[in-house]
Amino acid sequence: MNMKKIYIVKVFAVLTLLLANMGCSDYLDVNKNVDAPDYIDGYLYLAGIEQEYFGLYYDIRATAPLSQMMGTTSYTSFASNYYSPGSDSGGEIWRMTYWNQGMNLENMINQSVAAKNYTLAGIGYAMKAFSWDQLTKMHCDVPMNEAFVAGLLSHHYDYQSAIYPQIRSWATTAIKYLEMQDDSQYGTKISGNDYIYKGDKAKWIKFAYGVIVRNLASLSNKKDFVTNYADSLIECAGKALASSADDATLTVAGGSSSAAYSAYNNFWGITRSNLGYSYFQHDYAVQVMTGTVPAYDEGTGNKMVNEAENPYHPYYLADKQIICDTLTNITGHYDPRVAVKLSTTDDDNFTNINNADSVKAYKYYGGSFTGRGGPIGTAPSFYGSYATSYDDKVVGTGRWIYRDDAPYILMTCAELKFDLAEAYWKKGDKVNALAAFKAGVAADMDFTATYLTPGTSNSGKVGDKITKTLFTKLSQEYINGPYVGQMTENDLTLSHIMMQKWVSLYPWGALEAWTDLRKYFYDIKYSGEYPTVNNGWDLNTVSQKWDSDETKVYKGFYLAPAQVQSRKSTYATQNHGSPCFRIRPRYNSEYMWNKPSLESLVPISGTAENYQCSIPWFAYPGDLPTTINN
């Protein structure tokens, strides 16, 4: 103890002597330290801000199970439409927006505007609009106006009715700056630090328009959508991403286990082990993409057993499939995206991946909400095996976008085309809706093909089980077939548009897919403007529309407590029977430090046990109610 005291005294004496020999201005000028500056040029923020978008994939662990894209043995609380009490799980977008990007992005924007670096300012505003759009779709009502006000110990919440137009305003400001004359001599300052578009202003402008399209599309079930939003969406869609070449993706370095940092690899790659075998394809995804949505007896809710005793098709299938069907021997009936987006253990030596008959014969199995075992078999990992761990030195880097060096997908042309189709459909313009629908499918085929990494025969490495040549051939047949090219405006339904969009978002765009499911209230059966307790659900069952109901959007989609076989479970009692409609704010931010602001939220308080069930403003047909029966 005495030795420590002597050492501290000596250090303090030395510091005192040093300070005595420094001028006052030198002492106060501590932030000129080149290793810890208080100011950096705007462009130096750019790469770090962009790379924070890996956080979007962290939260897909919550939104993919909620949208029935994935099942999980890890984030089971979200798969069960609940949350993890006392945990920051599902809070990475919150952290990304407020902290990781946060003041860094604010500084980049403000410095760039002041310096008349308009291109950089425009990119900053585009990213700000994008991040906040993701934030509010995830958590709904959030602190916005007071978010970065210095000195506050608490931050009041803003409702989505204010947040939504502000996001569009930021995107519009981005476009304004990007279109302004910029005389700055950037050299490679932007292109060398922009891992999304390499400084391509034209693509950033399209991206900003895309943010507006996404924002407006989530309002499509509001009563005033056609009168107040649809035309703006259509106009912006015409200026947004025009082809898959415009898709917004974030490049990563990769490097697998040899990388200097593990985070250089994609979150879903082999090396980081985040998919492993704790996340797997949901049985709903398999049913949709293989054309095997089952038929249900509406009297009992049970599937009807197929007397043919086919173990792969043990139940009768719904007469009307939306994406494809099982008549794969007929040209155009097979959708090759299933061979890429989903996984199969078939042909693990990649010997017949260029043979159409072999590829069409692959079998796919999906798991349940919280277990790998599904209604007809066991779901494999996304890498196509039942292994629980992987070594990149043995099995390689992965496949498709489940790969160490795969980019993070932020936005695609395909999804925006489906947004456009939905807007036209809502306006009653079936001709243009059909054209946009077909363009959306074609764009998603291009997107899917872009990241194909076919496996090598007998290599022992993970890879895709279809060649690009065969995929291109089969995709063109599908586009020309009965589910796309041969459809007429009289055939087109909202189900076709929204379920094709769901497929295009699989699984990277789970948050957008979950947003669509919520705005259509999960196809719950209710009376009036929106569902509530005893009007759509009770403590034990969620009453959902049957697939035979023409107003049902997502055919085959049933929540866990629905009235059909393989569901019929219950939610946590804290949900009061309701499905989840929002992710609760980040625990260590809001529930530790900002509780009074949370408590004031309506119609359900942010501290209520069922706050995760509070329906967001974007889903209500009208205004946000101040009270509800919950």
N, C-alpha and C positions, 0 to 999 in steps of 0.2 A: 504493500500500500504506500509506504514512504517513497519507494523508487518511482512510482507513478506520479506522485506529487512533485518530486524533484524534476522529473522530465517535463511535466506540464509547465512548471515555472520557467524552466530554461527556454522552452518554445515560445512562451508568452514574451519573455524578455527580448528574444531575437526579433519577434514580430514588432514589438514596440520600437526597437532601434531602427528597423527598416522603415516603418511608417514615419518616424521622426525625420528621416532624410528625404521623404517624398513631399512634393508640393500638394496643396489641397486639390488642385485640378487633376493631378496625376492619380491621387487616391480615389477620387470619384469616377475616374475614367476606367473602371474595372471592365466594362463591357466591350472594350476594344480588344480584348483577348481573342486572338484569331481562332482559338480552339473552342470558344463559347461565345459567339457573337450575338449581339442583340438585334442585328440587322443583316439580312442577306438579300442579294438581288432576287427579284421576283421569279425568274426562270428556275432558280435553284430549288424552289419549293415543288416544282411541277412533278418530277419523277416520284418523290416520296408520297405526295398526295394521291397520285394515280395508283400506286402500288397498294394503298390501303383498301382498294376494292376487293382484295382477297377476302376481306371480312364478310362480303356478301355470301360467300360459299360457307362460311362458318354457320350462318343462320339458316342455310338450306337444310341443315340438320333438323330444324324445327318445321320449316314450311313445306318441305317435301313430304314428310309424313302427314301433315295437315291437309295437303292437296291430293293424297293417296297416290303420289308418284313413287314414294319409297315406304317400305316398312323399316322398323329399326328395333334393335335390342338395346340401344343406347339412350336416345332421347324419347323414351317411352311415354313420358308425361305429355309431350306435345302430340305424339301419335294418338294419345287418348284424349286429345282436346282439352288438356289441362296445362299446367306449368310446373316448374321446379321451384318450390318455395325456398326463399333465402339464397337463391342462386342467380348468377348472371347469365345463365344459359338462355339463348335466344336474344341476347343483348349486344351482339357484336356490331350490328348496323348502328345502334344507338352510340356505342363507343366510337365507331368510325366517324360518324357525322359530327359529334360534339367534341371529341378529343383528338383522335388520330389525324383527321383532316382539320376540323375545327378552326382555330385561330391561324393555323398555317394557310388554309385556303382564304380566310378573310384577309390576311396580310398580303398574299399574292395578288388578290383582286385589287385591294386598295392601292398598293404600291404601283401596280401596273397601270391603273387608271391615272394616278398622279403623274406617272412618267410618260403617259401617252403611248404605252405599249399595248395597243388596243387588241391585237391578236391574243396576247397572253391573258388580258382581262376577259376577253370573250370566252376563251377556253375555261377560265376559272368560273365564270358565271354558269356555263353549261354544266360543269361538274357539280356546282352547288345545287342547281335545279335537279339534276339527276339524283344526287345523294338524298336530298330532302324528300323527293318523290318516293324513294325507296323507304326512307324513315317513316313517313306518315302512313304508307300502306302497311307497314309492319306494326307500328305502335299506335297509329291513328292520331289522337290529340297529343301534342307535344309542346314543350316550351320553344317558341320561335322568336318573338319580338324581344324577349329578354335573354336569349340564349347566350349572347356574348357581351352582355353589359357588365363592365368591370365593377367589382365591389359588392355585388349582390350575394346574399347568403341563401336566398331562395329564388326560384324562377317561376313566374306564373305560366300556366298552360294556355296555349291557343288552340281553338277548335279547328277542325278540318275545313270548315266553311271559310276561314281566313287563310289557312295554310295553302290550300289548293290554288287559289288565284295568285298567291305570292310566288309559288313555284313557276307558274306560267310566266309571271312577270320577270323572274330571273332568267328563264330561258329566252324570252323576248329580248332582254338586255344583252344576253350573250350574242344573239344574232345581230343586234345593232352594232356591237363592238367589232364582231368578226367581219362585218360588211364595211366598216369604216376604213378609210385610207390610213395605212400604218407605215410610217416612214422609218420605223425602228430598224436598225441593222442587227438582226438576230444572229446571222450566220447559222450555226448549228445549235444555238442555245435552246431553241424550242424543239426542233426535229430530233436532236440528240437526247432530249429528256422526256419526250412525249411517247409513251409506250402504248398508246391507243391508236392514234392516227398519224404519228410522225410529223406533226405540224401541218397537216393538210387542212387548210381553213375550210374548203368546200365541204369536207366530210364532217368537220365539227359543226358547221351550220346545219347540215342534215341531222346530225345527232341532237342538236338543240330542238329542232322541229319534232324529232322523234320523242323527246321528253314530253313535249306538249301533247302529242298524240296519245302517249301512254296515260298521261294525267287525265285527259278528257275521256278516254275509253273506259276508265273505271267509274265514270258517272253515267254510263249508258242506260242504267235501269232507273234513273231519276225521271220524274214526270215531265220535267222541262228539258230533257236531253235534246229532243228534236228541235225545239224552238231556240234553245240557248247555247247548245254545245256542238251539235252534230256538224253544222256547216264549218265551224272553225276546225274541227277534227279533220274533215275531208280536205280542207284547204292546206292544213299543215302536213297531212299525209302525202300530199302531192309534192312537198318540198323536203320530205324526210328521206330516210334510207331508200334508195331506188333499186338496189340489187344486193345480193349477198356479199358483193365486193365492198359494200358500205357498212357491213356489220361491225358493231363496236366490240372489239375484243382487246384485252389487256395482255400484252406479251410478257412471258416470264422466262427467266434464263434457263431453268431446268438444271441438269447436271446430276440428277439422282443422288446417290450416296456420296458422290465425289464433289458435290457442290459445297462451296464454302459455308453456306447456311442452308439448312433444310428448307426454309421458307422460299428459297429460290425455285423450288418445285411447286407444281400445281397442288392445291389442297387435296385433289382427288387422285393424285398419282400414286404409283406403287410405293414410293419412298416414304411418304408422310403417313401412310397407313390409316388415313381417316375414313376411307370407305371400308377397307378390310372386309370383314364379313358381318359387321354390326349394322350396315345399311344394305338394303337389297330391294329389288323391284317388287312393288306392291301387286297383288293379284288383279287390282283394277287396271293397272297399266298393261298387264299381260292380256287381259280380256279385250281392252280397247284396241290394242295394236295387233292382235291376232284375229280379230273378228269373232271372238268367242264370248261376248256378253251373254250370260245365261237368261233363259226365260224363267219367270217366277209364277207360281200359282198364286193369284191374287187373293185367294181365299185363305191360304195357309202361310204364304210367304216363302214356301219351300221351293227349291229348284226341282225340276221334274226329271226324274231319272230316265236316261236313254237306254231303252231295252236292248240296243245293239251291243251293249257291254264293251264299249270302246274306252279303255282306261284313260286315254288322253282327252276324250270328249264324253265324260260320264253323264252329262246332263244335256237336255235339249237346249238349243241356243235360241236367242231372240230372233224372231223372223226378220227384223230390220236391224242390221248392223250399220254403223255410221262411217267407220274408217275403212274397213275391208271385210272380207269374209273368208271362209275356209275352202272355197273353191279355187285353190291355188293352181290347179291344172288349167284353168281358163285364163287367158291372157288379160292382164290388167286388174285382176282381183287381188293380187298379192302386193302388199306394201313393203318394200325392201327396207324401210327405216327400222323395222322391228329387228332386223339382223344387226343393227348398229347400236341403236339406243338401248335395247334390252340385251341381256346376256343369256347364253345357253352353254351347256356342257358338251353339246354335240360337236363332232369333228374337232376334237381337241388337238389333232395333229395337222389341221389345216390342209388336208389332202384334196378336198373337193370344194374349196371356197370359190372357185370360178365355174362351178357346175350349178345351173339354175335349179334343177330338180333336187339336188342335194341340199342347197341352201333353203329352198322352200319347205323342205321336210323337217327343218330344225324344230325341236320342241322347246317350249318356254314355260317356266313355272314361276309363279309369284307367291310371295309370302303374305302374311296377315299384317295387321297394324303393328304388332309387337313381337312377332315370331316368324321364323323362316319358313315354317310349314304352312302351306296354303291349301286351298280346297282340292287341288288335284296333285300336288307334289311339293317339293322343297325348292325354294328359290336359291339359285347359286349367287355368288358374289358378282359384282359388276365386271369382274375380270374373267368370268366364265368358269369358275371351279367352286369346289366346296372347301377350299383351304381357308384357314382362319388368319394366316399371316403370309407375307410375301417378302422375298429378298430380290431387290432389283438386279443383283449380280447373277441371279439364277433365272428369273422370269422376265427380266427386262423392265421397261419403263411404264408399261400399261397399254391402253388402247383408246381409241377415239378421244373424247375429251376427259377420259378417266386416265390421264397420262401425265407423267412428270413434267414434260415440256409443253403440255397443251395450254393454250391461252385461257384466261378467264373470259367467259362470255357475258357481255353486259347488255346488249340489245341487238336484235336482228331485224332485217327487212321483213322476214316472214311474219313475225308477230304483228308488225305494223300493218301489213296487208290484211290480216284478219281483223284488226281493229277497224280498218277502213271498210271492210266487208260488213262488219257488224253495224257501223254507222249508216251505211247505205240501206241495209236491211231494215233498220229501225225507221228510216224515212220512207220505206215502202218501195225503194228503187232496187228491185230484184236484179235487173240487168247489170247494173254496175256492181252490185253486191256479189254476183256470180263471178264477174271478171276479177274482182279483187280477191275473192276466195281462191280461184284457180291460180292467180299470181302468188298467193301465199303458200300454197302447196308446192309450187315449183321452186320458190325461194328456199323453202325448208329442205327440199331435196338437195339443192346446191349447198346449203349450209352443212347438211349432214355429210355429204361427200367430201367436203373440204378437209375434214379432220380424220378421215379414214386412214387407219394404219394396219393394213392386212397382215396377218401372221404369216410366218414362214414355216413350211412343212417340216415336221419333226425337229423343230428348233428348241422346243421346250419353253419358248417365250410366250408371253401374253400378246394377243393381237386380235384384230377384227376378223370375223369369219365370213367375209365377203370381199371380193376384189372391187376396186373402183370401176373397172370395166363392166363387171356384171351389175354392180349397183346402178350405174348410169343407164344400162339397158333396161333393167327392171323398173327403175324409177320413171323412165319415159313411157313404158307400157302402162304403169299405174296412172300417170298423169293423163294418158289418152283413154283410160278405162272408165268403167261405170261410176266410180266413186269421185271422179273429178271431171275429166274432159267430156264425158257423155252426159253429164248432168245438165239440166235446163233450169231456168229461173223458177219454174214451177216445182222442181224437185228440191231446190235449196231450202233448208230450214236453218233456224238459229243453232240447232244442235250440230249441224255440219260445220258451221263457222267456228263455234266455240270449242268443239271437241278437236277439230284440226288445229286450232290454236293451242290447245292443251298439249297435243302431241309435239307441236313445234317448240314448245317451251320445256320439253322433257329433257333432263330434270333440272337444268341450269336455271330456268326461269320460274321456279316453283312459287316464288312470292307473287309474281304476276298471275300465275294460274290460281293461286289461293285467293287473290283479290277478285278474280272473275267468279269463282265459286261463291264467295261471300256476297257479291253484289246481286247474285241470283238466289241468295239465301239458301244455298246448298240444295235447291229444288225441294225445299220443305213445303208441305201442304198446310196452308193456313188461310184465314179469311181476313179481309181488311188490307191495310197497306204493308204490314210487316208482322212476322211471327213473334209470339211471346209465350210465356208459360201457359199451358192449357189451350194454346192456339198455335199448334205446330209441334209442341213437345210437352211432356210431363216429366216427372222425376225418373221414369223408367224407359220411355220410348220417344224417339224422334219420328214423327209421322212424315214420310217423304212421298212424293208423287211416284206413282207407278210409271214404268217405262212406256206404257200404253197411253199415258197422258200426253197429248200433243204439246202442252206447254212446258213439259219437262225438258230442260236444256241438256243436261249431262246424263245421257242414257246409261244405265247400269251403275250409276254412282249412288251408293247408299252409305250413310254414316254408321258408326259402330252400333248405336242403339236403335237402328232402323228395324223395320218390320219384316226383314227377309233373312233367309238362311245364311249362315256364316257371319251374321251381324248379331242382332238381338242381345247385345250386352248393355251395360249402363255406364254413364259418365260418373265422375267423382261427385259426391253429394254437394260439394261447393259450387258446382255448375248450375244447380237447380234445374237440371235436365237439358240445359242449352248446350249447343256446340260452341266452340271457341270462335270468336270474331276478331280478336286482336291479341297481340303478344304484349304482356305487361311490360312496363318500362324497366330499364336495367336496375336491378335490385340495389347494387352498391352506389348508385347515383341517386335514385329517386326515393326508394323506401328507407334509405338511411339518412338522407339529407334534405329531402324536399317533400315530406309527407303532407304538410298543410296544403300545398298546392294540389297534390293528388286528391286529397279528401274533398276538394271543392268541385271536382268534375261531375258532370251530369250526362246522361240520366242515371248512370251507375257510378258511385264514388270509386275513385282510383284505389282506395284502400279496402273496398268491399271484397268479400271472398270470391265473388263471381265477376269481378271487373273484367277478366279475360273474355267474358261473354257479352260485353257491351257492344252492340251493333254500331259500326262506324257511320259517320255522316254520309260517306260516299255511297253507302248501300241503302240508306233510307230514301224512299221515293220523294219525300218532301224534306222539310226542315228537321233538324235534330230535336226530338222531344225532350222536355225537361224532366219528365218522370215517365216510368213505364211499369208495367206489372211484371216483376221478375222474381 
